[in-house]
Amino acid sequence: MSVDVQFYSYTSFCFLVTTMGLLIPWSSTLALVDIYSIFTRCRLRQPGFMVIVVIGDWVFALLSLAAASATASVTDLLTSSGRAYCPPKFCGRYQLSAAMAFLSWFLTVASSLFNIWLIASF
C-alpha cells in the first residue's frame, strides 16, 4: 500500500501505516519474550508484567480498530467515486490493507482478552 504515489494524500492511510508500524514491534517483542521464557523455563506470569501487556494490547487494539475503520471508509469512498480517484490496481491494495488491518485488530483483541483471563486466574 505504501508504494502508491497517492498514498500520502489520505490521512487515514498514513494513520494505518503508523499504527501498524507501532503494532509490529510490540507484537514481535512479546513473541520474543514468550520464546525466551519457554527456552529458559521461567514463568513470566507476574501480575505487574501482565497488566502492562494487557494495557498495551488494549491501546494497540483501539488504535488498529480506528485505523482499519478509517481506511475502510476512505477506500469505500474512493471505490464509489470512480476510476479518476482510485485506479483498480491501487483500490484492490487499499481494500486488502483494510481487511488485513481488521484481522490484526481481531487478533490483538483476542490476545488482550486471553491475557485478561490469565490475570484473573492468579
C-alpha contacts under 8 A as a table, 3 or more apart, distances in Angstrom:
res1	aa1	res2	aa2	distance
1	M	4	D	6.05
1	M	7	F	7.10
1	M	90	F	7.61
1	M	93	R	5.84
1	M	94	Y	6.33
1	M	97	S	6.95
2	S	5	V	7.88
2	S	7	F	6.03
2	S	17	V	7.80
3	V	7	F	7.47
4	D	7	F	5.27
4	D	90	F	7.16
5	V	8	Y	6.98
6	Q	9	S	5.39
6	Q	10	Y	7.59
7	F	10	Y	6.18
7	F	13	F	6.53
7	F	14	C	7.44
8	Y	11	T	7.03
8	Y	13	F	7.23
8	Y	14	C	6.35
10	Y	13	F	5.68
10	Y	14	C	6.74
11	T	14	C	5.10
11	T	15	F	6.09
12	S	15	F	4.94
12	S	16	L	6.12
12	S	67	A	6.48
12	S	70	A	5.45
12	S	71	T	5.36
12	S	74	V	7.25
13	F	16	L	4.99
13	F	17	V	6.28
13	F	67	A	7.75
13	F	70	A	7.95
13	F	71	T	5.89
14	C	17	V	5.21
14	C	18	T	6.13
15	F	18	T	5.09
15	F	19	T	6.01
15	F	67	A	6.01
16	L	19	T	5.17
16	L	20	M	6.07
16	L	64	S	7.25
16	L	67	A	4.80
16	L	68	A	6.73
16	L	71	T	7.01
16	L	101	A	7.84
17	V	20	M	5.20
17	V	21	G	5.83
18	T	21	G	4.91
18	T	22	L	6.37
19	T	22	L	5.20
19	T	23	L	6.11
19	T	60	F	7.69
19	T	63	L	6.47
19	T	64	S	6.26
19	T	67	A	7.11
20	M	23	L	4.78
20	M	24	I	5.95
20	M	64	S	7.19
21	G	24	I	5.71
21	G	25	P	7.19
22	L	25	P	5.90
22	L	26	W	6.52
23	L	26	W	5.10
23	L	27	S	6.11
23	L	60	F	6.41
24	I	27	S	5.29
24	I	28	S	6.00
25	P	28	S	4.95
25	P	29	T	5.92
26	W	29	T	5.24
26	W	30	L	6.34
27	S	30	L	5.12
27	S	31	A	6.16
28	S	31	A	5.02
28	S	32	L	6.17
29	T	32	L	5.08
29	T	33	V	6.17
30	L	33	V	5.07
30	L	34	D	6.17
31	A	34	D	5.07
31	A	35	I	6.17
32	L	35	I	5.04
32	L	36	Y	6.06
33	V	36	Y	5.05
33	V	37	S	6.13
34	D	37	S	5.10
34	D	38	I	6.22
35	I	38	I	5.10
35	I	39	F	6.30
36	Y	39	F	5.26
36	Y	40	T	6.08
37	S	40	T	5.24
37	S	41	R	5.49
37	S	42	C	5.26
37	S	43	R	6.44
37	S	44	L	6.86
38	I	41	R	5.03
38	I	42	C	7.04
43	R	46	Q	7.74
44	L	49	F	7.33
45	R	49	F	7.18
45	R	50	M	6.47
45	R	118	L	7.83
45	R	119	I	7.99
46	Q	49	F	5.50
46	Q	50	M	6.16
47	P	50	M	5.13
47	P	51	V	6.07
47	P	119	I	6.41
47	P	122	F	7.78
48	G	51	V	5.29
48	G	52	I	6.52
49	F	52	I	5.31
49	F	53	V	6.39
50	M	53	V	4.99
50	M	54	V	6.10
50	M	115	N	6.90
50	M	119	I	6.64
51	V	54	V	5.08
51	V	55	I	6.11
51	V	119	I	7.53
52	I	55	I	5.22
52	I	56	G	6.07
53	V	56	G	5.12
53	V	57	D	6.03
53	V	112	S	7.80
53	V	115	N	7.65
54	V	57	D	5.04
54	V	58	W	6.13
54	V	112	S	5.36
54	V	115	N	6.13
54	V	116	I	6.57
55	I	58	W	5.15
55	I	59	V	6.18
56	G	59	V	5.14
56	G	60	F	6.17
57	D	60	F	5.22
57	D	61	A	5.87
57	D	108	T	6.26
57	D	109	V	7.16
57	D	111	S	7.26
57	D	112	S	5.38
58	W	61	A	4.92
58	W	62	L	6.16
58	W	108	T	7.79
58	W	109	V	7.02
58	W	112	S	6.37
59	V	62	L	5.32
59	V	63	L	6.24
60	F	63	L	4.95
60	F	64	S	5.92
60	F	108	T	7.43
61	A	64	S	5.21
61	A	65	L	6.07
61	A	105	W	5.46
61	A	106	F	7.93
61	A	108	T	5.58
61	A	109	V	5.83
62	L	65	L	5.13
62	L	66	A	6.17
62	L	105	W	7.89
63	L	66	A	5.18
63	L	67	A	6.13
64	S	67	A	4.99
64	S	68	A	5.87
64	S	101	A	6.63
64	S	102	F	7.54
64	S	104	S	7.31
64	S	105	W	5.52
65	L	68	A	5.11
65	L	69	S	6.01
65	L	101	A	7.59
65	L	102	F	6.70
65	L	105	W	5.70
66	A	69	S	5.22
66	A	70	A	6.09
67	A	70	A	5.15
67	A	71	T	6.00
67	A	101	A	7.56
68	A	71	T	5.13
68	A	72	A	6.00
68	A	98	A	5.39
68	A	99	A	7.65
68	A	101	A	5.14
68	A	102	F	5.68
68	A	105	W	7.95
69	S	72	A	5.11
69	S	73	S	6.14
69	S	98	A	7.63
69	S	102	F	7.95
70	A	73	S	5.23
70	A	74	V	6.18
71	T	74	V	5.24
71	T	75	T	5.94
71	T	94	Y	7.63
71	T	98	A	5.74
72	A	75	T	5.07
72	A	76	D	6.05
72	A	95	Q	6.92
72	A	98	A	5.36
72	A	99	A	7.92
73	S	76	D	5.07
73	S	77	L	6.15
74	V	77	L	4.96
74	V	78	L	6.08
75	T	78	L	5.07
75	T	79	T	5.97
75	T	91	C	6.90
75	T	94	Y	6.19
75	T	95	Q	6.39
76	D	79	T	5.06
76	D	80	S	6.10
77	L	80	S	5.27
77	L	81	S	6.14
78	L	81	S	5.14
78	L	82	G	6.80
78	L	85	Y	6.16
78	L	86	C	5.80
78	L	91	C	7.67
79	T	82	G	5.83
79	T	83	R	7.52
79	T	86	C	6.49
79	T	91	C	6.64
81	S	84	A	7.59
81	S	85	Y	6.85
82	G	85	Y	6.33
82	G	86	C	6.69
83	R	86	C	5.05
83	R	87	P	5.07
83	R	88	P	6.94
84	A	87	P	6.90
86	C	90	F	6.45
86	C	91	C	5.77
87	P	90	F	5.56
87	P	91	C	6.13
88	P	91	C	5.02
88	P	92	G	6.15
89	K	92	G	5.53
89	K	93	R	6.72
90	F	93	R	5.00
90	F	94	Y	6.19
91	C	94	Y	4.97
91	C	95	Q	6.11
92	G	95	Q	5.13
92	G	96	L	6.13
93	R	96	L	5.07
93	R	97	S	6.12
94	Y	97	S	5.11
94	Y	98	A	6.24
95	Q	98	A	5.13
95	Q	99	A	6.23
96	L	99	A	5.08
96	L	100	M	6.12
97	S	100	M	5.08
97	S	101	A	6.04
98	A	101	A	5.02
98	A	102	F	6.35
99	A	102	F	5.20
99	A	103	L	6.32
100	M	103	L	4.91
100	M	104	S	6.10
101	A	104	S	4.95
101	A	105	W	6.16
102	F	105	W	4.95
102	F	106	F	6.17
103	L	106	F	5.08
103	L	107	L	6.28
104	S	107	L	5.22
104	S	108	T	6.13
105	W	108	T	5.13
105	W	109	V	6.15
106	F	109	V	5.23
106	F	110	A	6.19
107	L	110	A	4.99
107	L	111	S	6.16
108	T	111	S	5.04
108	T	112	S	6.23
109	V	112	S	5.10
109	V	113	L	6.12
110	A	113	L	5.19
110	A	114	F	6.15
111	S	114	F	5.14
111	S	115	N	6.18
112	S	115	N	5.02
112	S	116	I	6.14
113	L	116	I	5.03
113	L	117	W	6.26
114	F	117	W	5.03
114	F	118	L	6.33
115	N	118	L	4.87
115	N	119	I	6.27
116	I	119	I	5.07
116	I	120	A	6.23
117	W	120	A	5.07
117	W	121	S	6.28
118	L	121	S	5.14
118	L	122	F	6.90
119	I	122	F	5.69
